[in-house]
Amino acid sequence: MFFLGVPETWLNALLGTGVLTALSAALLWKPLKNMQLKTETHKVKSDLIGMEFELPEDIKPGKTTHFRFSGIKWQLKCNSEESAGTRVKVTDIEVGIMHIAVVDES
């Protein structure tokens, strides 16, 4: 059986697939590349924001401190130096990072 004058063989099937793939890639490269460049940045909404807990260890700005919650080892970031046992709340979330602040006891 012939399709467009090309005999149906494994070699012709592979060549045809290769040609169609190359043609598709050449035609779609620029539109797909442009779609990747258009990114939207927006703040993540999370139910963890506002969560309160006690610091497991001392924290200082610039020092890496970790807190394990829900099976994830979160990096804690704080703008002030705080000691272990201080009650804090989550103010913002990034990927793997919790931004925290001291809870006002008043």
N, C-alpha and C positions, 0 to 999 in steps of 0.2 A: 504494500500500500504506500502511496506517495502523498505527501502533504506539501503543497506548493512546489512540486517538482523535486523535493528532497526525500530520499529514501529513509524509511524509519529504521534507524540503527542506533545502538547505544552511543556511538561516537557522535552522531548527528544530534541526538537528544542532549548530550552534554554540551556540545558546542552551541546549540540553540539556547540552552539555559544560560550559559556564560555570556552570550551576546545580549540576551534580554536583561540580565542582571547588570551588565556594564552600561547598557543604554539607560536603564532606570536610574542607576546611580548618577550618571552624567546629567540627566534631566532634573533630578530631584535634589541634587547636592546643595545648590544655592538656596532654594526655598526652605529646606530643612535646617540649614545652617542659620538662616535668619530667624527661624522660630526659636532656636536655642538661645539666641542673643537677647531675646525679649523676655526678661525675667521680672517678676513682680516681687518686691520686698514688702513684707507686712509682718507686724508683730504676731507672734504665736499666742493664741489664747489657750490657757491651761488651767485645769482645776487645781494645780499645785500652787498657784499664786495665792498667797494669803495663808498657806499652811504654816503652822508654828511647830517648832521643835527646840530641843536643847542642844547646844553645840557639844559634839563629842570630844573636841580638843580645842586648844587655843587657836585663834585665827588672827592673822595680821595681813594688811594690804600687801600684795605682792608675794605672799607665801601661799603655797598650794596646800589646801586642806580638803579632805574628802569626807563625804557623808553617804552611807549606803542606805538607799531607800527603794523599795519595790524592786529589788534585784538589780538595781543600777548603782554604780559607784559615781556619785555626783561630785563635781568639783565645786567648792564653795567660794564665793567672792563677796567681800565685804569692804566698805570704805573706812572702817575703823578697826582698831585693835580690840578684840574681845577675848575673854577667858572661857575655858571649858565650863559647861553648865549654864551659860547665859542663854536666856530664852530669846529666840530669833524667829522672824517670819520671812517667807520667800516673797521677794518684791518683783522678780523678773526671772524668766526661764530662757535659756539658750540650749543648744544641743549639748547635753552633758554638763551644763553649768547652771547652778542656782545662785542668783544674786540675793543676798540676804541683808536684813537690817534688824536692829535690836527692837524688841517689843517694848512699847511704853507701858509701864506698870501703873500709870496714874489713871 
